[in-house]
Amino acid sequence: MVEVGNIQINNVNKNFDEVHVLNNFSLNIEPGSFVSLIGPSGCGKSTLLRIIGGLEKQYEGSVFLDGERITKAGSDRGFAFQGSNLFPWLTVQGNVAFGLKARKIYKERKNDVADIIKLVGLQGFENSFPHQISGGMQQRASLARALVGHPKVLLLDEPLGALDAFTRMNLQDEILRIKNENNMTMLMVTHDVDEAIYMSDKVVVMSARPSRVEAVIDIKLPHPRVRVQDTFALYRNKILEILNFGGQLHEAEYNI
């Protein structure tokens, strides 16, 4: 079986007006891996995700997915955001099916909607509207919407950041289960060091802007991982040390 989902980022530079956000940023993400991006606020983590997703087009450098240059958004990349961004006037089923209908492939892929809703544990809530379900269930629906197109890559921009701790840990396990069942490449932005260690094969620590790769840390722990074990704490301390060393702003954010 040919592995898919390889992301190659080559010397990406990105500016917003006079603010230099990404500085010759290069990274290779292997097919089927789970990679987390972690770094100080404003260092360009979400911007990098938007570039890979084809939502941000004004930058220097190049980004490839399985050898093909990314120039626009595509169904081979699913995107889940911090907020569920569900359409409030559509049911769970309607939200999940929306992308397929927009691509005019809903009739032949109709069964995929039910399958994905079941995969994320929302069977029985197909006809519920977003305001009728919990925040955690809304995030499940958002994941289902991102997954229904069978993307090669799932891009996760702090998808669990607004959830309570117990719901968050539960969904971390659900996302890992979905990844393993679908052999999918996942790239996640998070500010939670423990979350990055718990879920990832590799943690990419980004410097303050103009951002570069400060370190790539292989997390060599078996799944399911135990958050209180000594090795887990060693990884946490290592990442926090790197963040403290590389996470200082090179210029003041505010002029007083």
C-alpha positions as CSV (number, residue, x, y, z in Angstrom):
1,M,0.0,0.0,0.0
2,V,1.3,3.4,-1.0
3,E,1.5,5.7,2.0
4,V,-0.1,9.1,1.5
5,G,-0.2,12.3,3.6
6,N,3.4,13.4,3.3
7,I,3.8,17.2,3.9
8,Q,7.0,18.9,2.8
9,I,7.4,22.6,3.9
10,N,10.3,24.3,2.2
11,N,11.8,27.7,3.3
12,V,8.4,29.4,4.0
13,N,8.5,33.1,4.7
14,K,5.4,34.9,5.7
15,N,4.8,38.6,6.5
16,F,1.7,40.4,7.7
17,D,2.4,44.0,6.6
18,E,5.7,44.7,8.4
19,V,5.5,41.8,10.9
20,H,7.8,38.9,9.9
21,V,6.0,35.8,11.1
22,L,7.6,32.7,9.6
23,N,11.3,32.8,8.8
24,N,12.6,30.2,6.2
25,F,10.5,27.6,7.9
26,S,11.1,24.1,6.7
27,L,9.7,20.8,8.0
28,N,8.9,17.3,6.7
29,I,5.9,15.5,8.1
30,E,5.8,11.8,7.4
31,P,2.7,10.0,6.1
32,G,0.5,8.6,8.9
33,S,2.2,10.5,11.7
34,F,0.7,12.7,14.3
35,V,2.7,16.0,14.7
36,S,2.0,18.8,17.1
37,L,3.1,22.4,16.7
38,I,3.8,24.2,19.9
39,G,5.3,27.6,20.6
40,P,4.6,31.1,22.0
41,S,1.5,33.0,21.0
42,G,1.8,34.9,17.7
43,C,4.6,32.7,16.4
44,G,2.7,31.6,13.3
45,K,1.4,28.1,14.2
46,S,-2.1,28.8,12.9
47,T,-0.8,30.7,9.9
48,L,1.3,27.6,9.0
49,L,-1.8,25.4,9.2
50,R,-3.7,27.8,6.9
51,I,-0.8,27.7,4.4
52,I,-0.9,23.9,4.3
53,G,-4.7,24.1,4.1
54,G,-4.5,26.3,1.1
55,L,-6.3,29.1,2.9
56,E,-3.3,31.4,3.0
57,K,-1.7,32.0,-0.4
58,Q,0.5,35.1,0.0
59,Y,3.9,33.7,1.2
60,E,7.4,32.8,-0.1
61,G,8.6,29.3,-0.3
62,S,6.7,26.1,-1.2
63,V,4.5,23.5,0.5
64,F,3.9,20.0,-1.1
65,L,1.4,17.3,-0.3
66,D,2.5,13.9,-1.7
67,G,4.8,15.7,-4.1
68,E,2.2,18.1,-5.5
69,R,2.5,21.7,-4.7
70,I,-0.3,23.2,-2.6
71,T,-1.8,26.2,-4.3
72,K,-5.4,26.2,-3.0
73,A,-7.8,24.5,-0.6
74,G,-8.8,20.9,-1.4
75,S,-10.8,18.0,-0.1
76,D,-7.5,16.1,0.5
77,R,-7.1,18.3,3.6
78,G,-9.7,18.4,6.4
79,F,-9.7,21.4,8.8
80,A,-11.0,21.4,12.4
81,F,-10.9,24.7,14.3
82,Q,-11.0,25.7,18.0
83,G,-14.6,26.7,17.7
84,S,-16.9,24.1,16.1
85,N,-17.9,26.6,13.4
86,L,-21.1,24.6,12.7
87,F,-23.9,26.2,10.8
88,P,-26.6,26.9,13.5
89,W,-29.4,26.5,11.0
90,L,-28.3,22.9,10.0
91,T,-28.6,19.7,12.0
92,V,-25.6,17.6,12.8
93,Q,-26.3,15.5,9.7
94,G,-26.8,18.7,7.6
95,N,-23.5,20.1,8.8
96,V,-21.6,16.9,8.1
97,A,-23.1,16.5,4.7
98,F,-22.6,20.2,3.7
99,G,-19.2,19.8,2.0
100,L,-20.3,16.7,0.0
101,K,-23.4,18.7,-1.2
102,A,-21.2,21.7,-2.1
103,R,-19.0,19.3,-4.2
104,K,-22.1,17.7,-5.7
105,I,-21.2,14.2,-4.6
106,Y,-23.7,13.8,-1.8
107,K,-25.8,11.2,-3.6
108,E,-23.0,8.7,-4.2
109,R,-21.4,9.4,-0.8
110,K,-24.6,9.6,1.3
111,N,-23.7,6.5,3.4
112,D,-20.4,8.1,4.4
113,V,-22.3,10.7,6.4
114,A,-23.9,8.1,8.6
115,D,-20.6,6.2,8.9
116,I,-18.7,9.3,10.0
117,I,-21.4,10.3,12.5
118,K,-21.1,6.9,14.0
119,L,-17.3,7.0,14.0
120,V,-17.3,10.2,16.2
121,G,-20.0,8.8,18.5
122,L,-22.9,11.0,17.6
123,Q,-25.4,8.4,16.4
124,G,-28.8,9.3,17.8
125,F,-28.1,13.1,17.5
126,E,-28.2,13.3,13.7
127,N,-31.3,15.6,13.8
128,S,-30.1,17.8,16.6
129,F,-29.1,21.4,16.0
130,P,-25.8,22.8,17.4
131,H,-27.5,24.7,20.2
132,Q,-29.2,21.4,21.4
133,I,-25.9,19.5,22.0
134,S,-22.9,20.1,24.3
135,G,-19.6,21.8,23.4
136,G,-17.9,18.4,23.2
137,M,-20.5,17.0,20.9
138,Q,-20.2,20.1,18.7
139,Q,-16.5,19.5,18.4
140,R,-17.3,15.9,17.4
141,A,-19.6,17.2,14.7
142,S,-16.9,19.5,13.5
143,L,-14.5,16.6,13.3
144,A,-17.0,14.6,11.4
145,R,-17.5,17.4,8.9
146,A,-13.7,17.5,8.4
147,L,-13.4,13.7,8.0
148,V,-16.4,12.9,5.8
149,G,-14.4,13.8,2.6
150,H,-11.8,11.1,3.5
151,P,-8.9,13.6,3.6
152,K,-5.2,12.5,3.5
153,V,-4.4,15.1,6.2
154,L,-6.4,16.4,9.1
155,L,-5.4,19.9,10.3
156,L,-6.3,20.6,13.8
157,D,-6.2,24.2,15.1
158,E,-6.6,23.9,18.9
159,P,-9.8,21.9,18.4
160,L,-10.1,21.1,22.1
161,G,-8.9,24.3,23.6
162,A,-12.4,25.5,24.8
163,L,-13.4,22.3,26.4
164,D,-13.4,21.2,30.0
165,A,-10.5,18.9,31.1
166,F,-12.5,15.7,31.2
167,T,-14.2,16.2,27.8
168,R,-10.8,17.3,26.4
169,M,-9.1,14.1,27.5
170,N,-11.9,12.0,26.2
171,L,-11.7,13.6,22.7
172,Q,-8.0,13.3,22.6
173,D,-8.5,9.5,22.8
174,E,-11.2,9.7,20.2
175,I,-9.0,11.6,17.8
176,L,-6.2,9.1,18.2
177,R,-8.6,6.2,17.6
178,I,-9.9,7.8,14.4
179,K,-6.3,8.4,13.2
180,N,-5.3,4.8,13.8
181,E,-8.4,3.4,12.1
182,N,-7.9,5.6,9.0
183,N,-4.0,5.7,8.9
184,M,-4.3,9.5,8.5
185,T,-1.7,12.2,8.8
186,M,-2.6,14.7,11.5
187,L,-1.1,18.1,12.3
188,M,-2.3,19.9,15.4
189,V,-1.6,23.3,16.8
190,T,-1.8,23.4,20.6
191,H,-0.6,25.4,23.6
192,D,-1.0,22.5,25.9
193,V,2.4,20.7,26.3
194,D,0.8,17.6,28.0
195,E,-1.7,17.3,25.1
196,A,1.1,17.4,22.6
197,I,3.1,14.7,24.4
198,Y,0.0,12.5,24.9
199,M,-1.1,12.6,21.3
200,S,2.0,13.1,19.1
201,D,4.6,11.0,17.4
202,K,6.7,14.2,17.1
203,V,6.4,17.6,18.8
204,V,7.7,20.6,16.8
205,V,8.7,23.4,19.0
206,M,8.6,26.8,17.2
207,S,10.5,29.9,18.3
208,A,9.0,33.3,18.7
209,R,8.6,35.2,15.6
210,P,10.1,35.4,13.1
211,S,9.5,31.7,13.7
212,R,11.7,28.8,12.9
213,V,11.9,25.2,14.0
214,E,13.5,25.4,17.5
215,A,13.4,21.6,18.0
216,V,11.7,18.4,16.8
217,I,11.2,15.9,19.6
218,D,10.3,12.3,19.0
219,I,7.9,11.0,21.6
220,K,9.0,7.4,22.1
221,L,6.2,6.3,24.4
222,P,3.8,3.5,23.7
223,H,0.0,4.1,23.5
224,P,-2.1,4.4,25.5
225,R,0.2,6.9,27.3
226,V,0.2,7.5,31.1
227,R,0.4,11.2,31.9
228,V,1.8,10.7,35.4
229,Q,4.7,8.4,34.5
230,D,8.3,9.7,34.9
231,T,9.2,9.6,31.2
232,F,6.2,11.7,30.4
233,A,7.4,14.3,32.9
234,L,10.9,14.2,31.3
235,Y,9.4,15.1,27.9
236,R,7.3,17.9,29.5
237,N,10.3,19.4,31.2
238,K,12.4,19.2,28.0
239,I,9.8,21.0,26.0
240,L,9.2,23.6,28.6
241,E,12.9,24.3,28.8
242,I,13.1,24.7,25.1
243,L,10.1,27.0,25.1
244,N,11.6,29.1,27.9
245,F,14.9,29.4,26.0
246,G,13.5,30.0,22.5
247,G,10.1,31.5,23.3
248,Q,11.3,35.1,24.1
249,L,10.1,37.7,21.7
250,H,12.9,39.2,19.6
251,E,11.1,42.6,19.7
252,A,8.6,44.2,22.1
253,E,5.0,43.5,21.2
254,Y,3.8,46.8,22.7
255,N,5.1,50.3,22.7
256,I,4.2,52.2,25.9
